[in-house]
Amino acid sequence: MYVAIIGAGAAGCFAAINLKRLNPSVDVTVYESGNRPLAKVSVTGGGRCNLTNSFDGIKSLSAVYPRGERLMKRLLHEFSNKDTCEWFEREGVRLITQDDYCVFPQSQDAMEIVDTLINLMNKNKIKICTGHRVDNIEKNNTDEQNNDFRIKFSDTKIKDIKADAVVVAIGGSPHSKGLAFLDNFTLEIVEPRPSLFSFCLPQNSITEMTGTVVNEVEVSLSGTKHRASGPLLITHWGVSGPAILKLSSYAARSLFDNDYKAKLSVNWFGDKNENDVLEHFISTAKANPQKKLSTTRPEHINSRLWLNLLLQSGVDPEQRWCELSKKSYNRMVNTLTNNIYNIEGKNKFKEEFVTCGGIALNNVNSRTLECKTCPGLYFAGEVLDVDAITGGFNLQAAWTMGYVVAKSLSVSD
């Protein structure tokens, strides 16, 4: 049995290794359009490779998988985050779980993960052919039991190949035309859209505080149900950080539909409501009646940001706490809990470009990831309409789907 895997990313390489382990008699080749395998893995997590998450504190998978929650719930029973950790640790990769539940190699070097996978592919005699962009895939439909696929490449110097089974694991495609090589199959495509990006704001006093981090805020898009919490980072172009990236993932489609124009609401006190913040200010005033507002601030907000927020509230920073009027209290509370900024575009999240959309999930068997209308054709990873927030969840989806496809193919020989 000859299996062609299209895409040498996390899902494709993991599928190849596990398939050979489960069924050594299978001949496997991985075809990659780029110049090197696992290029995206090498930069994920800022070059440290956030390869999974402990999932501690996750009440619902929908919180981390805005698209594909039900499928991932089923598949994680087959290959979970704990299975991922055990798999890599068996290969000699020491792992560490951070306070934010993100799992990294102890070396803090993504290349340890890349090298581990490539060495295993070499050890299992799995061929990796880079610079091979697939132009078209056809299937011999004269015999439904004959999984005879023909793969053509865009480089005419490369000969067509035949395969008994094909695994498509090309990752996310920014545009549906990136999936045109599958046009011979009747597949429903969910139009791809960018996900996981920071927000561009017009240049103003807030963007002058580049590098400022507030560890726990709640952000939302005005007029929608989309909201997220976590650290927020102020940048020279706008705002970023885990809270913003999560919000961009939840609202990926609605933001696209509105040309990335929206109103961002920031609660600088996280999940505290207006009454909680008002009580905090009243307590501060009672404890520091003669101190100036500018010199007595909430612990989690630095002095520069505090001064900026006071000015946005229309309150004199030189005023003493005992001099505050009810109107001033209300202004401060409103600014600190519902600070509005105009989003005027998106900014790419480093090299870690993620898309939502792709091959619709109703095209595949939820247990095997095999195409329902074309036996022998499988899909794994972000090419499917499954994507996640930051924190190692996207890579976990790749490992899980790669393993499930490998397991399915190992028994179909």
Secondary structure, DSSP 8 states (H G I E B T S, - for coil): -EEEEE--SHHHHHHHHHHHHH-TTSEEEEEESSSSTTTTTTTTTTTT---EE--TT---GGGT-SB-HHHHHHHTTTS-HHHHHHHHHHTT--EEE-TTSEEEETT--HHHHHHHHHHHHHHTT-EEEES--EEEEEE--S-TT---EEEEESSTTS--EEESEEEE-----SSGGGGGGGTTS---EEEEEEESEEEE--SSTTGGGTT-EEEEEEEEETTSS-EEEEEEEE-SSEEESHHHHHHHHHTHHHHHHTTTEEEEEEETTTT--HHHHHHHHHHHHHH-TTSBGGGS--TTS-HHHHHHHHHHTT--TTSBGGG--HHHHHHHHHHHHSEEEEEE-EEE-TT--EEEEEE-GGGB-TTT-BBSSSTTEEE-GGGBS-B--SSSHHHHHHHHHHHHHHHHHHTT-
